[in-house]
Amino acid sequence: MTRWLPFLIVCVCALLGCAPAAAPPLPLITPVPNSPQEYRVVPVRWQENTVATYDMQDFRETQLGDEVKTSQSRHVFQMRVVERATQGIVRVRFALDGAEFGQVRFDDQGRVVDAAPTDPAYTALFHAMVQLAGSAALREYASTTFRQGEAVRVTLPSAAFAQALPPEFLSSLTENVPMEMTYVGHVRVGDAVAAAITTRAANLLKSPICGPAQDSTAEVCLAEFRLDGTEYRDPTSGHLMAEYSVGTATGRVDGRPLRVRTIIQKMLERRQSSGL
């Protein structure tokens, strides 16, 4: 979740301008008739030859008053097993556009054991991964049997992702963030079958976040930030096959209404992946 959280940075688009762009479409999926009515979370399985490569699009739309600006970037995100140790522990290399930015060790249940960034810019993100791995919310999620169409509430501690925020933001976060997760059935993503789970989070802020925008004297105040999305996971290996995530922030800039929408789309590139 930490990828949604640099609030003031995304607001800079409203003040400095961005190149026009179109939002990435939802993944092309087809519902599977008579799909299972229940879904139990499957631990991610890492084989010695596992390589998971994703095409990732990051879209941002900022509306300040009547003015709308957009920007978009595209990347290749990859996770590759580089070592398999005893007791099922694996070490996985994380890379963006071919450049390693960290390594994570997972246990035989797909849980993060430890994470070490090789790029200091990702230190907070990796710290948050370790905190989330040990949270009661993640254990609750992993042990839940989802029934199709029935929302399951999981409460995520804000400490799990607060490390990605500047210290002055922390007092504005809610202590715990209620999230609703719903299994909507099996779908086809390309030629493969995936379990689809939607996620909706309540407002992450208990009080507004205010501060000057970068390279500007304008004051940005954000009053609300919400997360919505859908994950499509392999029901056997647990690996992510596709993801569509939306973060929406609302507030004001020098008294003018502000709305910032961030969309992240990930699609598994099977030709560049193996061992899934």
N, C-alpha and C positions, 0 to 999 in steps of 0.2 A: 503493500500500500504506500510505502514511502515515496514512490515516484510521483504522487499527486500533490505533495505537500509544500513545495516552495512557493507559497501564496504570492508574496510580493513580486517575485520574479515573473510569474505569468502575467501580472498586471502591467508590466512594463510595455507590453504590446499595445495597450490602449494609449499610452503616452508617447511612444517613440515611433510607432508604425511597424507593420509587418507586411510581408509579401502575401498577395491573395492566395488562398488555397481552398480545396474542397475537403469536407469531412470524409474519412474513410467509411465505406459502407459496412453494414453488419456482415459477418461471415455468411456465405451462401450455405444454408443448411436445409435438410429435408427431414421432417419428422419420421421416425421409425414406427410403423403400425404395431400395436400390441407390444410396446416396449415394456420392460419390467416396471412394476408399480412401486418397487422399493430400490433404493440405492445405498450401499454401504461404502463409505470412503475407502479407497484402495491405497495402501502405501505406495509411494513412487518406487519403482524397481529399477535399480541401476545395475546394468551388466558391465562386464569389462570393456565391451566395445560400444557402450552407449554414447551417442552424440545426438543432441537435440538442437536443431538449428531453426530459428524463427525469423520470418520477415516481420519487422516491427514498424508501425506507423504511429507517429505522435502528432496530433492535430490540436491546435488551440484557436479558439474563437473568443474575442473580447469585444463586448458591447459597452461603450461609454456614452451615455445619453442615446442619441440617434445614430452614432457612428459605430460601425462594425468593422473590425479588422481580423484577419486570420493569418495563420502561419502553419507550416507543416514540415516535418523532417521524417526521414526514412532510414532505418538501420537494420543491420543483421546482428541478432543476439544469439549466442551459442553457449551451450553447456556441454562439456566433454569430460568423460571419466579419464583421469590420468593415473590413478593408482587404486588398486583394490587391496585392502589390508585384511587382517584376521577379523573374525567375528562380524563379517559383512560390512565393515566400514569402507566407504569409498571416498576418494578425494576428487572433486569436480572443478574443472577450470571454467571460469566465467569470462566471456569475451564479448566485446561490442565492436563491430566492424573489423574483426580480426585482431584487435588489441586486447590482451588480457587485462582485466581490472580487479580480479580477486579469485580466491579459491575457497571452496566450502567443503567440509567433510560431513557426510550423511551416514546415519546408521542404517541397519537393515529394515527399519520401518519408515525410511524416507525422511527422518527428522534431522534437523541441523544439529550437529555436534559442536562445531566451531566454524568460524568464518574469518578469513584473513584477507583484507584488501591489498592489492599490489599497487593500486592507484589511490593516494590519500583522499582524493575527492569522494571516494565511495566508503570512507570509514564509517560515517553515520549510518549508512544503509546496511552495512554488514553487521554493525552493532545491533541494529533493530531486528535483523533476521535472527540473531542468537536470542534476543529477549523474547521474541514471538515464539520461538521454538520451545521455550520453557514455560509458556503461559498456560493457565488452566483452560482458556478459551480454545486453544489449539487441541488440547487433549480431548475436550468436549466434542469438538468438531470431528476429530478422528474416530470417536467411538459412537457417533450418531448414525442411526438408520433413518435415512430420509424417505418419506413417502410422497409419491408424486402429487404435486399441487399443494402440499401442506408446508407452510413456512416454519422454519426452525429458528429460534432466536439464540444467538450467541453474543455474549458480551466481551468485547475486546478491550483490554486495558490500554489506555493511551500511551503508557510507557513503552509499549511494543514498537511504536513508530515515532515517538517524540524526539528521538535522537537525530532525526532528519531535519528538525526545525532549529532555527536560531534560538538561543536561550530566552530571549525576551518574548517569544511566542508561547512558551509553555504554560504560563499562568492563564491563558485563554482557552486551553483545551479542557474538554470534559474529562473527568477521571476515568470513566468507562464509556465505551461507545457501543450501544446496542446495534446489532446487525441482524437482518432477516435473510436467511438463505433458503432457497426453494429449489428442489429437484423438479424439473419440468419434463423429464423423460429422456429417452435416447433419441439421438438425431444422427443423420449422416453428414459428415464434414468431408466433402470430396468422396473418396471411395471408402472411407473408414467410418466406424460407428463410435459415437462419443456420448457420455452422460453429460447433460446440460444442467448447470446449477446457476441460478441467478442470485445476486447479492445486492442488498440495499442497506445502507447505513444511515443512521440518524445524523443530525447536525453534529459535527465534531467540535464546534466551538460553543463554550458556555458564555463567552463575552466577546465583543468585537476585538479584532486585531487591527491596530492603526500604526502607521509609520510612513515616512517619506519613501516615494518610489525611487528606484535607482536612477541616478543622473537627472533628477528632477526635484523641484521644491514642492510638487503637489503631494498632498497627504492622501494616502490610500487607507480606507477602513473596510474591512471585510467582516460581515456580520454572520454569515452562514457558509458552511462548506459541507457538501453531501457527496456520497459515493454510490454509484450504481454500476452494475456490470454483470456479465455472464461468462462463465468458464465452461469450456468443453474439454472433458478429460477422458482418456482411454479407460474404459471400465475394467480392463485387465491389468495394465501396467501402471496406471495412475498418472501417466505423463500428460502434460497440457498439450492439447491439439490446436486449440484456438482460444482467444480471449478478446472480449470487447468491453472496455472499462471507461466509464464517464465520471469525471469529477466536475462539480458545478459550484462555483463560489459567487456570492452576491454581496454587494456593499455599495460604497460611494467613493468617489474621487473628487475632492474639493466641492462636495455637495451634489455632484452629478451621479445618477444611478449607474452602477457598474455590475456587469455579469460576465464571468469568465468560465468558459466551458473547455475542459481538456479531455480529449478522447485518445485512448491508446488501444490499438488493434495489433494482436499478434496472431500469426498463422504459421503452423509447423511446415517447414520445407522438407518434405519426405526424401527428396533426392539427395539432400545434403545431411540427412540424419541416418542413424543406424542403431540397432540394439534396443529399440523401444518396445 
